[in-house]
Amino acid sequence: MPDSPAINALCARCQNTCKQPSYVKLVSCPLFEPKLGDAEFDRLLEEMDDVNRQADELHARVEKLIEDLRKDTP
């Protein structure tokens, strides 16, 4: 099995899977989507944690409302 050629530098910085070999000369790519940097990834994780906390709080409030309704219902 032959060695696979190195990936084009532009493609190496992209999160898509349509990688081109290094001998292909790319100036730009309409599909280019940069990979997330560590700081951006950490920021997204923090946002997800906040959303999860908010969802947990909302769930607890709904459960309390349901419990209160059941107590009030004969």
Summary of the structure (lengths in Angstrom):
residues: 74
radius of gyration: 24.4
end to end distance: 75.7
largest distance: 77.2
contacts: 130
relative contact order: 0.10
helix: 53%
strand: 5%
